């Protein structure tokens, strides 16, 4: 007798972005789930991501797209009605933009998240809700003792960060994502919604249109390939761990498949110590991979920047068995292959003087960005 598979109606806010489109593709190609993408299409590359999904989808009736804004509570309410699972990736994603317009940052990240949670609560069906938060909720973590070497900072005591790290919101972006993070957590405790929050480090992979403010690994690689200089804020010894998006979507599967254990939990999710690297070191990796040296200039550090952050993902591994499978070099190779296959989507190189001016004066978008 054939085993019945529970019906899945998956709603992805920010589903045309980098993470959202990779998750939608995984669902459409490996499950029978119906996928509903809700996105305001404000970020670069999202139209290409939608075309990719539509091309890859064999059963077009399983993919639905709504152009909408999470600040519009009525639109969110309508979208949520039939969802059995909700993935919330839509956000204002840049610290710099939050400094320029804290009100917009709050409206998108806090009010938009509350709209989604309220819509989910009011259905009365308690759909599974996963929210992607950030390591920025831990603030600068300036109390750690760091050693400066030639290419990176090292932390002897507590080299990786677990969920026990005290919250310390820093910058409007840190405040808005932190507030949203706590709302998601509390809606499980108070209203019984099966929510999960991921506090993520750097995510990278194919279909990522990296920028200076978000998606820095891809931004560095593309800039080197196009002979475009970048600004580095600080001395370049800052350390981050990098997680491939393929491993991230497996983490989504892990917490959803183990919801009886993961509901109401917060998880730090990242590549860990084995996939940690400094800004200076990744330039060497890019040169070895592509033969192109990234040109850069050093600028003063930005507010709230962490000098050292490596994820301790032992909690999610204990609860789901998940761990990263792809290393940093494999992730870079994946991005490089995708760039070579899609070079027409990227602007040609421009004179160094013009690029430097553009990087120093980024324009402010007056619509919420979709996390990518």
C-alpha positions as CSV (number, residue, x, y, z in Angstrom):
1,X,0.0,0.0,0.0
2,X,1.4,3.4,-1.0
3,X,2.3,5.6,1.9
4,X,0.4,8.9,1.9
5,X,2.5,12.0,1.9
6,X,1.1,14.9,3.9
7,X,0.0,17.9,1.8
8,X,2.6,20.7,1.8
9,X,1.7,24.3,0.8
10,X,4.9,26.3,1.3
11,X,4.9,30.1,1.4
12,X,8.2,31.8,1.0
13,X,8.4,35.5,1.8
14,X,11.4,36.9,-0.1
15,X,11.2,33.8,-2.3
16,X,12.8,35.4,-5.4
17,X,16.0,36.3,-3.5
18,X,19.1,34.3,-3.2
19,X,18.2,32.0,-0.3
20,X,14.5,32.0,-1.2
21,X,15.0,30.9,-4.8
22,X,17.4,28.2,-3.8
23,X,14.9,26.9,-1.2
24,X,12.1,27.1,-3.7
25,X,14.1,25.1,-6.3
26,X,14.9,22.4,-3.8
27,X,11.2,22.0,-2.9
28,X,10.1,22.0,-6.5
29,X,12.7,19.5,-7.6
30,X,12.7,17.1,-4.7
31,X,9.2,17.2,-3.2
32,X,5.6,17.4,-4.2
33,X,5.0,20.6,-2.3
34,X,3.2,23.5,-3.8
35,X,5.4,26.6,-3.6
36,X,4.1,30.2,-3.3
37,X,6.6,33.0,-3.7
38,X,5.8,36.4,-2.1
39,X,8.3,39.1,-3.1
40,X,8.4,42.8,-3.9
41,X,11.0,42.1,-6.6
42,X,13.1,45.1,-5.3
43,X,16.6,43.5,-5.4
44,X,18.9,43.0,-8.3
45,X,18.7,39.5,-9.8
46,X,15.3,38.5,-8.5
47,X,13.7,38.5,-12.0
48,X,16.4,36.2,-13.3
49,X,15.8,33.9,-10.3
50,X,12.1,33.7,-11.1
51,X,12.9,32.8,-14.7
52,X,15.2,30.1,-13.5
53,X,12.5,28.6,-11.2
54,X,9.9,28.8,-14.0
55,X,12.2,27.1,-16.4
56,X,13.2,24.4,-14.0
57,X,9.6,23.7,-12.8
58,X,8.1,20.8,-14.8
59,X,4.6,21.2,-13.2
60,X,3.9,24.9,-13.5
61,X,0.7,24.6,-11.4
62,X,2.9,24.0,-8.3
63,X,4.6,27.4,-8.5
64,X,2.7,30.6,-7.7
65,X,4.2,34.1,-7.5
66,X,2.7,37.1,-5.7
67,X,4.3,40.5,-6.1
68,X,3.7,42.1,-2.7
69,X,5.2,43.8,0.3
70,X,5.4,42.4,3.8
71,X,4.5,45.8,5.2
72,X,1.0,45.3,3.7
73,X,-0.8,43.3,6.4
74,X,-3.8,42.5,4.2
75,X,-1.7,41.1,1.4
76,X,0.3,39.0,3.9
77,X,-2.9,37.8,5.5
78,X,-4.3,36.6,2.1
79,X,-1.1,34.9,1.2
80,X,-0.9,33.0,4.5
81,X,-4.4,31.5,4.4
82,X,-3.6,28.2,2.7
83,X,0.1,27.8,3.9
84,X,1.1,24.8,6.0
85,X,4.7,26.1,6.1
86,X,6.0,29.7,6.1
87,X,9.6,30.7,5.4
88,X,10.4,34.4,6.1
89,X,13.4,35.6,4.3
90,X,12.2,39.1,3.3
91,X,14.1,41.9,4.9
92,X,16.0,45.1,4.8
93,X,19.4,43.6,4.8
94,X,22.0,46.3,5.0
95,X,23.5,48.0,8.1
96,X,24.4,51.0,6.0
97,X,20.8,51.4,4.8
98,X,19.5,51.1,8.3
99,X,21.8,54.0,9.3
100,X,20.4,56.1,6.4
101,X,16.8,55.3,7.1
102,X,16.1,53.7,10.5
103,X,12.3,54.1,10.1
104,X,12.3,52.1,6.8
105,X,14.5,49.5,8.5
106,X,12.1,49.1,11.4
107,X,9.0,49.0,9.2
108,X,10.3,46.2,7.0
109,X,12.1,44.1,9.6
110,X,9.9,44.5,12.6
111,X,6.5,45.5,11.4
112,X,6.8,43.2,8.4
113,X,7.7,40.2,10.6
114,X,4.9,41.0,13.0
115,X,2.5,41.0,10.1
116,X,3.6,37.5,9.1
117,X,3.4,36.2,12.6
118,X,-0.1,37.7,13.2
119,X,-1.3,36.3,9.9
120,X,0.0,32.9,10.8
121,X,-1.6,33.1,14.3
122,X,-5.0,34.1,13.0
123,X,-5.3,31.2,10.7
124,X,-5.8,29.0,13.8
125,X,-3.9,26.2,12.0
126,X,-0.5,26.9,13.5
127,X,1.7,26.6,10.4
128,X,5.4,25.9,10.7
129,X,7.3,29.3,10.6
130,X,11.0,29.6,9.9
131,X,12.7,33.0,10.2
132,X,16.2,33.8,9.1
133,X,17.9,36.1,11.6
134,X,21.5,37.2,11.8
135,X,24.6,36.9,13.9
136,X,24.4,40.7,14.2
137,X,22.0,40.2,17.1
138,X,25.1,39.5,19.2
139,X,26.5,42.9,18.6
140,X,30.2,43.7,18.4
141,X,31.3,41.2,21.0
142,X,34.1,43.6,21.8
143,X,34.9,41.9,25.1
144,X,36.7,39.0,23.5
145,X,40.5,38.9,23.6
146,X,41.8,38.7,20.1
147,X,45.3,38.2,18.7
148,X,46.2,39.9,15.5
149,X,48.3,37.9,13.1
150,X,49.5,38.9,9.6
151,X,46.3,37.9,7.9
152,X,43.6,37.4,10.5
153,X,42.4,37.9,14.0
154,X,42.4,34.8,16.3
155,X,40.4,34.2,19.4
156,X,42.0,31.8,21.9
157,X,39.1,31.8,24.4
158,X,35.7,30.8,23.1
159,X,36.6,30.7,19.4
160,X,33.0,30.0,18.2
161,X,29.7,31.5,19.2
162,X,26.8,29.4,20.6
163,X,23.2,30.5,21.3
164,X,24.2,31.2,24.9
165,X,26.0,34.4,23.7
166,X,24.2,37.4,25.3
167,X,22.2,39.5,22.8
168,X,23.5,42.9,22.2
169,X,21.7,44.7,19.4
170,X,24.0,47.3,17.7
171,X,23.0,49.6,14.8
172,X,19.4,50.0,13.7
173,X,19.7,46.9,11.6
174,X,20.8,44.9,14.6
175,X,17.9,46.3,16.6
176,X,15.3,45.5,13.9
177,X,16.5,42.0,13.2
178,X,17.0,41.3,16.9
179,X,13.4,42.5,17.7
180,X,12.0,40.4,14.9
181,X,14.1,37.4,16.1
182,X,12.6,37.8,19.6
183,X,9.0,38.1,18.3
184,X,9.4,34.9,16.3
185,X,10.7,33.1,19.4
186,X,8.0,34.5,21.7
187,X,5.1,33.6,19.3
188,X,6.0,30.0,19.9
189,X,6.0,30.4,23.7
190,X,2.9,32.6,23.9
191,X,0.7,31.5,21.0
192,X,2.0,28.0,20.3
193,X,3.2,28.6,16.8
194,X,5.9,26.1,15.8
195,X,8.5,28.7,14.9
196,X,12.3,28.4,14.4
197,X,14.8,31.2,14.1
198,X,18.2,30.8,12.4
199,X,20.9,33.2,13.4
200,X,23.1,32.9,10.4
201,X,26.7,33.8,9.5
202,X,27.7,34.4,5.9
203,X,25.8,32.4,3.3
204,X,27.2,32.0,-0.2
205,X,26.5,30.1,-3.4
206,X,25.1,30.0,-6.9
207,X,22.4,32.5,-7.9
208,X,23.8,35.1,-5.5
209,X,24.1,38.7,-6.8
210,X,26.5,39.9,-4.1
211,X,26.9,43.5,-3.2
212,X,29.1,45.5,-0.9
213,X,26.5,45.5,1.8
214,X,25.3,41.9,1.5
215,X,26.7,38.7,0.0
216,X,30.3,39.8,0.4
217,X,31.9,36.5,-0.7
218,X,30.2,36.6,-4.1
219,X,30.8,40.4,-4.3
220,X,34.6,39.9,-3.8
221,X,34.7,37.1,-6.4
222,X,32.7,39.0,-9.1
223,X,34.7,42.2,-8.5
224,X,37.9,40.3,-9.0
225,X,36.6,38.7,-12.2
226,X,35.4,42.1,-13.6
227,X,38.5,44.0,-12.4
228,X,36.4,46.2,-10.2
229,X,38.0,47.5,-6.9
230,X,36.2,47.1,-3.6
231,X,36.3,48.9,-0.3
232,X,37.3,47.0,2.8
233,X,36.2,48.5,6.1
234,X,38.8,48.0,8.7
235,X,42.1,46.3,8.3
236,X,40.8,43.2,6.4
237,X,41.7,40.8,9.2
238,X,38.1,40.4,10.2
239,X,37.1,36.7,10.4
240,X,33.8,35.1,9.3
241,X,32.6,31.6,8.7
242,X,31.0,30.8,5.4
243,X,28.1,28.4,4.7
244,X,27.1,27.2,1.3
245,X,23.5,27.8,0.4
246,X,23.1,24.1,-0.4
247,X,23.9,23.2,3.1
248,X,21.6,25.9,4.4
249,X,18.6,24.4,2.6
250,X,19.5,21.0,4.1
251,X,19.3,22.7,7.5
252,X,15.8,24.0,6.6
253,X,14.8,20.4,5.8
254,X,16.4,19.2,9.1
255,X,14.4,21.5,11.4
256,X,11.2,21.0,9.5
257,X,11.5,17.2,9.5
258,X,12.2,17.3,13.3
259,X,9.7,19.9,14.2
260,X,8.6,18.1,17.4
261,X,12.1,18.8,18.8
262,X,13.0,22.1,17.0
263,X,9.7,24.1,17.4
264,X,10.3,27.2,19.5
265,X,14.1,26.9,19.2
266,X,16.8,29.4,18.0
267,X,19.8,28.0,16.2
268,X,23.1,29.5,15.2
269,X,23.8,28.2,11.7
270,X,27.1,28.7,9.8
271,X,30.1,27.0,8.3
272,X,32.0,26.7,11.5
273,X,35.8,26.9,12.2
274,X,36.7,24.7,9.2
275,X,35.1,27.2,6.9
276,X,36.3,30.4,8.5
277,X,38.4,33.0,6.7
278,X,39.4,36.6,6.8
279,X,38.8,39.2,4.1
280,X,42.5,39.3,3.3
281,X,42.7,35.5,3.1
282,X,39.8,35.1,0.8
283,X,41.4,37.4,-1.7
284,X,44.2,34.9,-1.9
285,X,41.7,32.1,-2.4
286,X,40.0,34.0,-5.2
287,X,43.3,34.6,-6.9
288,X,44.3,31.0,-6.8
289,X,40.9,30.0,-8.2
290,X,40.5,32.6,-10.9
291,X,44.0,34.0,-11.5
292,X,42.6,37.4,-10.8
293,X,43.8,39.6,-7.9
294,X,41.1,41.7,-6.2
295,X,42.0,45.4,-6.1
296,X,40.9,47.0,-2.8
297,X,41.3,50.0,-0.6
298,X,41.0,50.2,3.2
299,X,38.4,52.4,4.8
300,X,37.5,53.1,8.5
301,X,35.5,50.4,10.2
302,X,31.7,50.6,10.1
303,X,29.5,50.8,13.3
304,X,28.8,47.4,14.8
305,X,31.2,45.4,12.7
306,X,32.4,42.3,14.4
307,X,36.1,41.6,14.2
308,X,35.7,37.9,14.7
309,X,32.7,35.6,14.4
310,X,32.6,31.9,13.9
311,X,29.4,29.9,14.4
312,X,29.0,27.1,16.9
313,X,26.3,25.0,15.2
314,X,26.4,22.1,17.7
315,X,22.9,22.7,18.9
316,X,21.2,22.2,15.5
317,X,23.5,19.2,14.9
318,X,22.4,17.6,18.1
319,X,18.7,18.2,17.4
320,X,18.7,17.2,13.7
321,X,22.0,15.6,12.7
322,X,22.8,18.4,10.3
323,X,26.3,19.6,9.6
324,X,28.0,21.4,6.7
325,X,29.1,19.1,3.9
326,X,30.6,21.6,1.4
327,X,33.8,23.4,2.3
328,X,34.7,27.0,1.5
329,X,36.7,26.1,-1.6
330,X,33.8,24.1,-3.0
331,X,31.5,27.1,-2.3
332,X,33.8,29.5,-4.2
333,X,34.0,27.0,-7.1
334,X,30.2,26.8,-7.2
335,X,29.8,30.6,-7.4
336,X,32.6,30.8,-10.0
337,X,30.9,28.2,-12.2
338,X,27.6,30.0,-12.0
339,X,29.2,33.3,-12.9
340,X,30.8,31.8,-16.0
341,X,27.4,30.4,-17.1
342,X,25.6,33.7,-16.5
343,X,28.1,36.4,-17.4
344,X,25.5,38.3,-19.4
345,X,23.7,39.1,-16.1
346,X,26.7,41.1,-14.8
347,X,27.9,44.5,-15.9
348,X,31.2,44.9,-17.8
349,X,34.2,46.2,-15.9
350,X,34.3,50.0,-15.6
351,X,37.2,52.4,-14.9
352,X,38.6,52.1,-11.4
353,X,37.9,55.7,-10.6
354,X,34.2,55.4,-11.5
355,X,33.8,52.2,-9.6
356,X,35.4,53.7,-6.5
357,X,33.1,56.6,-6.6
358,X,30.1,54.4,-7.0
359,X,31.1,52.3,-4.0
360,X,31.6,55.3,-1.8
361,X,28.2,56.7,-2.6
362,X,25.6,53.8,-2.6
363,X,22.1,54.9,-3.5
364,X,19.3,54.4,-0.9
365,X,16.5,52.2,-2.1
366,X,13.1,53.4,-0.8
367,X,11.6,49.9,-1.0
368,X,12.5,47.0,1.3
369,X,15.2,44.8,0.1
370,X,14.7,41.1,-0.2
371,X,17.3,39.0,1.7
372,X,19.6,37.2,-0.7
